[in-house]
Amino acid sequence: MRKSAGYRNNLRFNWRVMMVPSSLIDYVVAHELCHVVHKNH
Ligand SMILES: [Zn+2]
């Protein structure tokens, strides 16, 4: 019981750590590409 609860918490933590930065990176990369095309936006 305790072990599976810890596993679930760990999974949720890893999901956050992996998903949040990758979405941020996608946003930043997309924005940088926008700057290449539209430099004065
Ligand atoms: Zn911009």
mmCIF file of the protein (N, C-alpha, C, O) and its ligand, coordinates in Angstrom:
data_MODEL
# 
_entry.id   MODEL 
# 
loop_
_entity.id 
_entity.type 
_entity.pdbx_number_of_molecules 
1 polymer     1 
2 non-polymer 1 
# 
_entity_poly.entity_id                      1 
_entity_poly.type                           'polypeptide(L)' 
_entity_poly.nstd_linkage                   no 
_entity_poly.nstd_monomer                   no 
_entity_poly.pdbx_seq_one_letter_code       MRKSAGYRNNLRFNWRVMMVPSSLIDYVVAHELCHVVHKNH 
_entity_poly.pdbx_seq_one_letter_code_can   MRKSAGYRNNLRFNWRVMMVPSSLIDYVVAHELCHVVHKNH 
_entity_poly.pdbx_strand_id                 A 
# 
loop_
_entity_poly_seq.entity_id 
_entity_poly_seq.num 
_entity_poly_seq.mon_id 
_entity_poly_seq.hetero 
1 1  MET n 
1 2  ARG n 
1 3  LYS n 
1 4  SER n 
1 5  ALA n 
1 6  GLY n 
1 7  TYR n 
1 8  ARG n 
1 9  ASN n 
1 10 ASN n 
1 11 LEU n 
1 12 ARG n 
1 13 PHE n 
1 14 ASN n 
1 15 TRP n 
1 16 ARG n 
1 17 VAL n 
1 18 MET n 
1 19 MET n 
1 20 VAL n 
1 21 PRO n 
1 22 SER n 
1 23 SER n 
1 24 LEU n 
1 25 ILE n 
1 26 ASP n 
1 27 TYR n 
1 28 VAL n 
1 29 VAL n 
1 30 ALA n 
1 31 HIS n 
1 32 GLU n 
1 33 LEU n 
1 34 CYS n 
1 35 HIS n 
1 36 VAL n 
1 37 VAL n 
1 38 HIS n 
1 39 LYS n 
1 40 ASN n 
1 41 HIS n 
# 
loop_
_struct_asym.id 
_struct_asym.entity_id 
A 1 
B 2 
# 
loop_
_chem_comp.id 
_chem_comp.type 
_chem_comp.mon_nstd_flag 
ALA 'L-peptide linking' y 
ARG 'L-peptide linking' y 
ASN 'L-peptide linking' y 
ASP 'L-peptide linking' y 
CYS 'L-peptide linking' y 
GLU 'L-peptide linking' y 
GLY 'peptide linking'   y 
HIS 'L-peptide linking' y 
ILE 'L-peptide linking' y 
LEU 'L-peptide linking' y 
LYS 'L-peptide linking' y 
MET 'L-peptide linking' y 
PHE 'L-peptide linking' y 
PRO 'L-peptide linking' y 
SER 'L-peptide linking' y 
TRP 'L-peptide linking' y 
TYR 'L-peptide linking' y 
VAL 'L-peptide linking' y 
ZN  non-polymer         . 
# 
_pdbx_entity_nonpoly.entity_id   2 
_pdbx_entity_nonpoly.name        ? 
_pdbx_entity_nonpoly.comp_id     ZN 
# 
_pdbx_nonpoly_scheme.asym_id         B 
_pdbx_nonpoly_scheme.entity_id       2 
_pdbx_nonpoly_scheme.mon_id          ZN 
_pdbx_nonpoly_scheme.ndb_seq_num     1 
_pdbx_nonpoly_scheme.pdb_seq_num     101 
_pdbx_nonpoly_scheme.auth_seq_num    101 
_pdbx_nonpoly_scheme.pdb_mon_id      ZN 
_pdbx_nonpoly_scheme.auth_mon_id     ZN 
_pdbx_nonpoly_scheme.pdb_strand_id   A 
_pdbx_nonpoly_scheme.pdb_ins_code    . 
# 
loop_
_atom_site.group_PDB 
_atom_site.id 
_atom_site.type_symbol 
_atom_site.label_atom_id 
_atom_site.label_alt_id 
_atom_site.label_comp_id 
_atom_site.label_asym_id 
_atom_site.label_entity_id 
_atom_site.label_seq_id 
_atom_site.pdbx_PDB_ins_code 
_atom_site.Cartn_x 
_atom_site.Cartn_y 
_atom_site.Cartn_z 
_atom_site.occupancy 
_atom_site.B_iso_or_equiv 
_atom_site.pdbx_formal_charge 
_atom_site.auth_seq_id 
_atom_site.auth_comp_id 
_atom_site.auth_asym_id 
_atom_site.auth_atom_id 
_atom_site.pdbx_PDB_model_num 
ATOM   1   N  N  . MET A 1 1  ? 0.844  -1.203 0.000   1.00 0.00 ? 1   MET A N  1 
ATOM   2   C  CA . MET A 1 1  ? 0.000  0.000  0.000   1.00 0.00 ? 1   MET A CA 1 
ATOM   3   C  C  . MET A 1 1  ? 0.874  1.245  0.000   1.00 0.00 ? 1   MET A C  1 
ATOM   4   O  O  . MET A 1 1  ? 0.752  2.101  -0.876  1.00 0.00 ? 1   MET A O  1 
ATOM   5   N  N  . ARG A 1 2  ? 1.760  1.339  0.993   1.00 0.00 ? 2   ARG A N  1 
ATOM   6   C  CA . ARG A 1 2  ? 2.627  2.508  1.081   1.00 0.00 ? 2   ARG A CA 1 
ATOM   7   C  C  . ARG A 1 2  ? 3.501  2.634  -0.181  1.00 0.00 ? 2   ARG A C  1 
ATOM   8   O  O  . ARG A 1 2  ? 3.723  3.722  -0.714  1.00 0.00 ? 2   ARG A O  1 
ATOM   9   N  N  . LYS A 1 3  ? 3.979  1.475  -0.622  1.00 0.00 ? 3   LYS A N  1 
ATOM   10  C  CA . LYS A 1 3  ? 4.887  1.491  -1.771  1.00 0.00 ? 3   LYS A CA 1 
ATOM   11  C  C  . LYS A 1 3  ? 4.159  1.999  -3.020  1.00 0.00 ? 3   LYS A C  1 
ATOM   12  O  O  . LYS A 1 3  ? 4.704  2.802  -3.777  1.00 0.00 ? 3   LYS A O  1 
ATOM   13  N  N  . SER A 1 4  ? 2.921  1.525  -3.231  1.00 0.00 ? 4   SER A N  1 
ATOM   14  C  CA . SER A 1 4  ? 2.213  1.938  -4.436  1.00 0.00 ? 4   SER A CA 1 
ATOM   15  C  C  . SER A 1 4  ? 1.841  3.420  -4.354  1.00 0.00 ? 4   SER A C  1 
ATOM   16  O  O  . SER A 1 4  ? 1.828  4.118  -5.368  1.00 0.00 ? 4   SER A O  1 
ATOM   17  N  N  . ALA A 1 5  ? 1.539  3.895  -3.146  1.00 0.00 ? 5   ALA A N  1 
ATOM   18  C  CA . ALA A 1 5  ? 1.218  5.323  -3.004  1.00 0.00 ? 5   ALA A CA 1 
ATOM   19  C  C  . ALA A 1 5  ? 2.443  6.155  -3.344  1.00 0.00 ? 5   ALA A C  1 
ATOM   20  O  O  . ALA A 1 5  ? 2.334  7.166  -4.038  1.00 0.00 ? 5   ALA A O  1 
ATOM   21  N  N  . GLY A 1 6  ? 3.607  5.739  -2.861  1.00 0.00 ? 6   GLY A N  1 
ATOM   22  C  CA . GLY A 1 6  ? 4.831  6.457  -3.181  1.00 0.00 ? 6   GLY A CA 1 
ATOM   23  C  C  . GLY A 1 6  ? 5.114  6.408  -4.678  1.00 0.00 ? 6   GLY A C  1 
ATOM   24  O  O  . GLY A 1 6  ? 5.591  7.383  -5.260  1.00 0.00 ? 6   GLY A O  1 
ATOM   25  N  N  . TYR A 1 7  ? 4.822  5.284  -5.288  1.00 0.00 ? 7   TYR A N  1 
ATOM   26  C  CA . TYR A 1 7  ? 5.048  5.160  -6.730  1.00 0.00 ? 7   TYR A CA 1 
ATOM   27  C  C  . TYR A 1 7  ? 4.153  6.142  -7.486  1.00 0.00 ? 7   TYR A C  1 
ATOM   28  O  O  . TYR A 1 7  ? 4.582  6.777  -8.449  1.00 0.00 ? 7   TYR A O  1 
ATOM   29  N  N  . ARG A 1 8  ? 2.905  6.256  -7.033  1.00 0.00 ? 8   ARG A N  1 
ATOM   30  C  CA . ARG A 1 8  ? 1.991  7.182  -7.724  1.00 0.00 ? 8   ARG A CA 1 
ATOM   31  C  C  . ARG A 1 8  ? 2.474  8.621  -7.570  1.00 0.00 ? 8   ARG A C  1 
ATOM   32  O  O  . ARG A 1 8  ? 2.451  9.396  -8.526  1.00 0.00 ? 8   ARG A O  1 
ATOM   33  N  N  . ASN A 1 9  ? 2.915  8.975  -6.353  1.00 0.00 ? 9   ASN A N  1 
ATOM   34  C  CA . ASN A 1 9  ? 3.425  10.335 -6.160  1.00 0.00 ? 9   ASN A CA 1 
ATOM   35  C  C  . ASN A 1 9  ? 4.633  10.580 -7.037  1.00 0.00 ? 9   ASN A C  1 
ATOM   36  O  O  . ASN A 1 9  ? 4.766  11.641 -7.648  1.00 0.00 ? 9   ASN A O  1 
ATOM   37  N  N  . ASN A 1 10 ? 5.509  9.601  -7.097  1.00 0.00 ? 10  ASN A N  1 
ATOM   38  C  CA . ASN A 1 10 ? 6.704  9.732  -7.919  1.00 0.00 ? 10  ASN A CA 1 
ATOM   39  C  C  . ASN A 1 10 ? 6.334  9.917  -9.382  1.00 0.00 ? 10  ASN A C  1 
ATOM   40  O  O  . ASN A 1 10 ? 6.921  10.740 -10.084 1.00 0.00 ? 10  ASN A O  1 
ATOM   41  N  N  . LEU A 1 11 ? 5.356  9.146  -9.832  1.00 0.00 ? 11  LEU A N  1 
ATOM   42  C  CA . LEU A 1 11 ? 4.935  9.226  -11.225 1.00 0.00 ? 11  LEU A CA 1 
ATOM   43  C  C  . LEU A 1 11 ? 4.391  10.625 -11.518 1.00 0.00 ? 11  LEU A C  1 
ATOM   44  O  O  . LEU A 1 11 ? 4.705  11.223 -12.546 1.00 0.00 ? 11  LEU A O  1 
ATOM   45  N  N  . ARG A 1 12 ? 3.572  11.134 -10.600 1.00 0.00 ? 12  ARG A N  1 
ATOM   46  C  CA . ARG A 1 12 ? 2.998  12.457 -10.822 1.00 0.00 ? 12  ARG A CA 1 
ATOM   47  C  C  . ARG A 1 12 ? 4.104  13.516 -10.847 1.00 0.00 ? 12  ARG A C  1 
ATOM   48  O  O  . ARG A 1 12 ? 4.086  14.431 -11.669 1.00 0.00 ? 12  ARG A O  1 
ATOM   49  N  N  . PHE A 1 13 ? 5.064  13.374 -9.932  1.00 0.00 ? 13  PHE A N  1 
ATOM   50  C  CA . PHE A 1 13 ? 6.170  14.328 -9.885  1.00 0.00 ? 13  PHE A CA 1 
ATOM   51  C  C  . PHE A 1 13 ? 6.968  14.281 -11.182 1.00 0.00 ? 13  PHE A C  1 
ATOM   52  O  O  . PHE A 1 13 ? 7.290  15.321 -11.756 1.00 0.00 ? 13  PHE A O  1 
ATOM   53  N  N  . ASN A 1 14 ? 7.288  13.069 -11.644 1.00 0.00 ? 14  ASN A N  1 
ATOM   54  C  CA . ASN A 1 14 ? 8.061  12.945 -12.885 1.00 0.00 ? 14  ASN A CA 1 
ATOM   55  C  C  . ASN A 1 14 ? 7.281  13.510 -14.063 1.00 0.00 ? 14  ASN A C  1 
ATOM   56  O  O  . ASN A 1 14 ? 7.860  14.142 -14.947 1.00 0.00 ? 14  ASN A O  1 
ATOM   57  N  N  . TRP A 1 15 ? 5.967  13.285 -14.081 1.00 0.00 ? 15  TRP A N  1 
ATOM   58  C  CA . TRP A 1 15 ? 5.152  13.806 -15.181 1.00 0.00 ? 15  TRP A CA 1 
ATOM   59  C  C  . TRP A 1 15 ? 5.255  15.332 -15.219 1.00 0.00 ? 15  TRP A C  1 
ATOM   60  O  O  . TRP A 1 15 ? 5.408  15.926 -16.287 1.00 0.00 ? 15  TRP A O  1 
ATOM   61  N  N  . ARG A 1 16 ? 5.170  15.954 -14.050 1.00 0.00 ? 16  ARG A N  1 
ATOM   62  C  CA . ARG A 1 16 ? 5.273  17.416 -14.020 1.00 0.00 ? 16  ARG A CA 1 
ATOM   63  C  C  . ARG A 1 16 ? 6.653  17.877 -14.485 1.00 0.00 ? 16  ARG A C  1 
ATOM   64  O  O  . ARG A 1 16 ? 6.776  18.794 -15.297 1.00 0.00 ? 16  ARG A O  1 
ATOM   65  N  N  . VAL A 1 17 ? 7.691  17.220 -13.952 1.00 0.00 ? 17  VAL A N  1 
ATOM   66  C  CA . VAL A 1 17 ? 9.052  17.654 -14.281 1.00 0.00 ? 17  VAL A CA 1 
ATOM   67  C  C  . VAL A 1 17 ? 9.311  17.499 -15.769 1.00 0.00 ? 17  VAL A C  1 
ATOM   68  O  O  . VAL A 1 17 ? 9.995  18.324 -16.375 1.00 0.00 ? 17  VAL A O  1 
ATOM   69  N  N  . MET A 1 18 ? 8.761  16.431 -16.364 1.00 0.00 ? 18  MET A N  1 
ATOM   70  C  CA . MET A 1 18 ? 9.038  16.205 -17.783 1.00 0.00 ? 18  MET A CA 1 
ATOM   71  C  C  . MET A 1 18 ? 8.153  17.056 -18.675 1.00 0.00 ? 18  MET A C  1 
ATOM   72  O  O  . MET A 1 18 ? 8.609  17.529 -19.716 1.00 0.00 ? 18  MET A O  1 
ATOM   73  N  N  . MET A 1 19 ? 6.897  17.262 -18.296 1.00 0.00 ? 19  MET A N  1 
ATOM   74  C  CA . MET A 1 19 ? 5.967  17.949 -19.189 1.00 0.00 ? 19  MET A CA 1 
ATOM   75  C  C  . MET A 1 19 ? 6.146  19.461 -19.162 1.00 0.00 ? 19  MET A C  1 
ATOM   76  O  O  . MET A 1 19 ? 6.115  20.103 -20.212 1.00 0.00 ? 19  MET A O  1 
ATOM   77  N  N  . VAL A 1 20 ? 6.330  20.037 -17.986 1.00 0.00 ? 20  VAL A N  1 
ATOM   78  C  CA . VAL A 1 20 ? 6.365  21.499 -17.910 1.00 0.00 ? 20  VAL A CA 1 
ATOM   79  C  C  . VAL A 1 20 ? 7.552  22.069 -18.667 1.00 0.00 ? 20  VAL A C  1 
ATOM   80  O  O  . VAL A 1 20 ? 7.360  22.974 -19.478 1.00 0.00 ? 20  VAL A O  1 
ATOM   81  N  N  . PRO A 1 21 ? 8.768  21.587 -18.443 1.00 0.00 ? 21  PRO A N  1 
ATOM   82  C  CA . PRO A 1 21 ? 9.891  22.168 -19.185 1.00 0.00 ? 21  PRO A CA 1 
ATOM   83  C  C  . PRO A 1 21 ? 9.780  21.939 -20.691 1.00 0.00 ? 21  PRO A C  1 
ATOM   84  O  O  . PRO A 1 21 ? 10.135 22.829 -21.464 1.00 0.00 ? 21  PRO A O  1 
ATOM   85  N  N  . SER A 1 22 ? 9.301  20.780 -21.130 1.00 0.00 ? 22  SER A N  1 
ATOM   86  C  CA . SER A 1 22 ? 9.240  20.532 -22.578 1.00 0.00 ? 22  SER A CA 1 
ATOM   87  C  C  . SER A 1 22 ? 8.237  21.472 -23.230 1.00 0.00 ? 22  SER A C  1 
ATOM   88  O  O  . SER A 1 22 ? 8.473  21.950 -24.340 1.00 0.00 ? 22  SER A O  1 
ATOM   89  N  N  . SER A 1 23 ? 7.109  21.747 -22.552 1.00 0.00 ? 23  SER A N  1 
ATOM   90  C  CA . SER A 1 23 ? 6.152  22.676 -23.141 1.00 0.00 ? 23  SER A CA 1 
ATOM   91  C  C  . SER A 1 23 ? 6.730  24.084 -23.156 1.00 0.00 ? 23  SER A C  1 
ATOM   92  O  O  . SER A 1 23 ? 6.495  24.847 -24.094 1.00 0.00 ? 23  SER A O  1 
ATOM   93  N  N  . LEU A 1 24 ? 7.483  24.426 -22.121 1.00 0.00 ? 24  LEU A N  1 
ATOM   94  C  CA . LEU A 1 24 ? 8.144  25.731 -22.109 1.00 0.00 ? 24  LEU A CA 1 
ATOM   95  C  C  . LEU A 1 24 ? 9.152  25.836 -23.241 1.00 0.00 ? 24  LEU A C  1 
ATOM   96  O  O  . LEU A 1 24 ? 9.237  26.865 -23.911 1.00 0.00 ? 24  LEU A O  1 
ATOM   97  N  N  . ILE A 1 25 ? 9.911  24.778 -23.451 1.00 0.00 ? 25  ILE A N  1 
ATOM   98  C  CA . ILE A 1 25 ? 10.910 24.789 -24.523 1.00 0.00 ? 25  ILE A CA 1 
ATOM   99  C  C  . ILE A 1 25 ? 10.211 24.921 -25.868 1.00 0.00 ? 25  ILE A C  1 
ATOM   100 O  O  . ILE A 1 25 ? 10.662 25.676 -26.730 1.00 0.00 ? 25  ILE A O  1 
ATOM   101 N  N  . ASP A 1 26 ? 9.113  24.194 -26.056 1.00 0.00 ? 26  ASP A N  1 
ATOM   102 C  CA . ASP A 1 26 ? 8.369  24.321 -27.310 1.00 0.00 ? 26  ASP A CA 1 
ATOM   103 C  C  . ASP A 1 26 ? 7.936  25.763 -27.517 1.00 0.00 ? 26  ASP A C  1 
ATOM   104 O  O  . ASP A 1 26 ? 8.064  26.303 -28.616 1.00 0.00 ? 26  ASP A O  1 
ATOM   105 N  N  . TYR A 1 27 ? 7.423  26.386 -26.458 1.00 0.00 ? 27  TYR A N  1 
ATOM   106 C  CA . TYR A 1 27 ? 6.959  27.771 -26.575 1.00 0.00 ? 27  TYR A CA 1 
ATOM   107 C  C  . TYR A 1 27 ? 8.123  28.688 -26.927 1.00 0.00 ? 27  TYR A C  1 
ATOM   108 O  O  . TYR A 1 27 ? 7.997  29.526 -27.820 1.00 0.00 ? 27  TYR A O  1 
ATOM   109 N  N  . VAL A 1 28 ? 9.234  28.547 -26.252 1.00 0.00 ? 28  VAL A N  1 
ATOM   110 C  CA . VAL A 1 28 ? 10.378 29.424 -26.497 1.00 0.00 ? 28  VAL A CA 1 
ATOM   111 C  C  . VAL A 1 28 ? 10.914 29.217 -27.907 1.00 0.00 ? 28  VAL A C  1 
ATOM   112 O  O  . VAL A 1 28 ? 11.222 30.188 -28.598 1.00 0.00 ? 28  VAL A O  1 
ATOM   113 N  N  . VAL A 1 29 ? 11.028 27.973 -28.340 1.00 0.00 ? 29  VAL A N  1 
ATOM   114 C  CA . VAL A 1 29 ? 11.542 27.695 -29.686 1.00 0.00 ? 29  VAL A CA 1 
ATOM   115 C  C  . VAL A 1 29 ? 10.600 28.270 -30.734 1.00 0.00 ? 29  VAL A C  1 
ATOM   116 O  O  . VAL A 1 29 ? 11.049 28.881 -31.703 1.00 0.00 ? 29  VAL A O  1 
ATOM   117 N  N  . ALA A 1 30 ? 9.302  28.082 -30.548 1.00 0.00 ? 30  ALA A N  1 
ATOM   118 C  CA . ALA A 1 30 ? 8.336  28.625 -31.506 1.00 0.00 ? 30  ALA A CA 1 
ATOM   119 C  C  . ALA A 1 30 ? 8.445  30.137 -31.547 1.00 0.00 ? 30  ALA A C  1 
ATOM   120 O  O  . ALA A 1 30 ? 8.361  30.739 -32.617 1.00 0.00 ? 30  ALA A O  1 
ATOM   121 N  N  . HIS A 1 31 ? 8.630  30.750 -30.398 1.00 0.00 ? 31  HIS A N  1 
ATOM   122 C  CA . HIS A 1 31 ? 8.730  32.211 -30.345 1.00 0.00 ? 31  HIS A CA 1 
ATOM   123 C  C  . HIS A 1 31 ? 10.003 32.686 -31.033 1.00 0.00 ? 31  HIS A C  1 
ATOM   124 O  O  . HIS A 1 31 ? 9.991  33.687 -31.750 1.00 0.00 ? 31  HIS A O  1 
ATOM   125 N  N  . GLU A 1 32 ? 11.098 31.968 -30.813 1.00 0.00 ? 32  GLU A N  1 
ATOM   126 C  CA . GLU A 1 32 ? 12.347 32.355 -31.478 1.00 0.00 ? 32  GLU A CA 1 
ATOM   127 C  C  . GLU A 1 32 ? 12.208 32.231 -32.989 1.00 0.00 ? 32  GLU A C  1 
ATOM   128 O  O  . GLU A 1 32 ? 12.719 33.074 -33.727 1.00 0.00 ? 32  GLU A O  1 
ATOM   129 N  N  . LEU A 1 33 ? 11.526 31.198 -33.456 1.00 0.00 ? 33  LEU A N  1 
ATOM   130 C  CA . LEU A 1 33 ? 11.305 31.064 -34.898 1.00 0.00 ? 33  LEU A CA 1 
ATOM   131 C  C  . LEU A 1 33 ? 10.448 32.220 -35.399 1.00 0.00 ? 33  LEU A C  1 
ATOM   132 O  O  . LEU A 1 33 ? 10.681 32.717 -36.501 1.00 0.00 ? 33  LEU A O  1 
ATOM   133 N  N  . CYS A 1 34 ? 9.472  32.657 -34.627 1.00 0.00 ? 34  CYS A N  1 
ATOM   134 C  CA . CYS A 1 34 ? 8.673  33.824 -34.999 1.00 0.00 ? 34  CYS A CA 1 
ATOM   135 C  C  . CYS A 1 34 ? 9.575  35.033 -35.165 1.00 0.00 ? 34  CYS A C  1 
ATOM   136 O  O  . CYS A 1 34 ? 9.384  35.823 -36.089 1.00 0.00 ? 34  CYS A O  1 
ATOM   137 N  N  . HIS A 1 35 ? 10.540 35.189 -34.295 1.00 0.00 ? 35  HIS A N  1 
ATOM   138 C  CA . HIS A 1 35 ? 11.439 36.340 -34.389 1.00 0.00 ? 35  HIS A CA 1 
ATOM   139 C  C  . HIS A 1 35 ? 12.279 36.281 -35.646 1.00 0.00 ? 35  HIS A C  1 
ATOM   140 O  O  . HIS A 1 35 ? 12.628 37.320 -36.208 1.00 0.00 ? 35  HIS A O  1 
ATOM   141 N  N  . VAL A 1 36 ? 12.610 35.079 -36.097 1.00 0.00 ? 36  VAL A N  1 
ATOM   142 C  CA . VAL A 1 36 ? 13.388 34.954 -37.337 1.00 0.00 ? 36  VAL A CA 1 
ATOM   143 C  C  . VAL A 1 36 ? 12.568 35.468 -38.507 1.00 0.00 ? 36  VAL A C  1 
ATOM   144 O  O  . VAL A 1 36 ? 13.097 36.138 -39.394 1.00 0.00 ? 36  VAL A O  1 
ATOM   145 N  N  . VAL A 1 37 ? 11.254 35.152 -38.511 1.00 0.00 ? 37  VAL A N  1 
ATOM   146 C  CA . VAL A 1 37 ? 10.402 35.549 -39.626 1.00 0.00 ? 37  VAL A CA 1 
ATOM   147 C  C  . VAL A 1 37 ? 9.934  36.991 -39.459 1.00 0.00 ? 37  VAL A C  1 
ATOM   148 O  O  . VAL A 1 37 ? 10.033 37.793 -40.388 1.00 0.00 ? 37  VAL A O  1 
ATOM   149 N  N  . HIS A 1 38 ? 9.421  37.318 -38.266 1.00 0.00 ? 38  HIS A N  1 
ATOM   150 C  CA . HIS A 1 38 ? 8.935  38.672 -37.986 1.00 0.00 ? 38  HIS A CA 1 
ATOM   151 C  C  . HIS A 1 38 ? 9.838  39.310 -36.951 1.00 0.00 ? 38  HIS A C  1 
ATOM   152 O  O  . HIS A 1 38 ? 9.608  39.165 -35.750 1.00 0.00 ? 38  HIS A O  1 
ATOM   153 N  N  . LYS A 1 39 ? 10.852 40.006 -37.397 1.00 0.00 ? 39  LYS A N  1 
ATOM   154 C  CA . LYS A 1 39 ? 11.818 40.513 -36.435 1.00 0.00 ? 39  LYS A CA 1 
ATOM   155 C  C  . LYS A 1 39 ? 11.262 41.665 -35.610 1.00 0.00 ? 39  LYS A C  1 
ATOM   156 O  O  . LYS A 1 39 ? 11.692 41.864 -34.474 1.00 0.00 ? 39  LYS A O  1 
ATOM   157 N  N  . ASN A 1 40 ? 10.337 42.411 -36.140 1.00 0.00 ? 40  ASN A N  1 
ATOM   158 C  CA . ASN A 1 40 ? 9.836  43.574 -35.397 1.00 0.00 ? 40  ASN A CA 1 
ATOM   159 C  C  . ASN A 1 40 ? 8.431  43.347 -34.871 1.00 0.00 ? 40  ASN A C  1 
ATOM   160 O  O  . ASN A 1 40 ? 7.602  44.256 -34.930 1.00 0.00 ? 40  ASN A O  1 
ATOM   161 N  N  . HIS A 1 41 ? 8.144  42.174 -34.366 1.00 0.00 ? 41  HIS A N  1 
ATOM   162 C  CA . HIS A 1 41 ? 6.819  41.950 -33.793 1.00 0.00 ? 41  HIS A CA 1 
ATOM   163 C  C  . HIS A 1 41 ? 6.817  42.330 -32.324 1.00 0.00 ? 41  HIS A C  1 
ATOM   164 O  O  . HIS A 1 41 ? 5.788  42.214 -31.658 1.00 0.00 ? 41  HIS A O  1 
HETATM 165 ZN ZN . ZN  B 2 .  ? 8.579  37.847 -29.398 1.00 0.00 2 101 ZN  A ZN 1 
# 
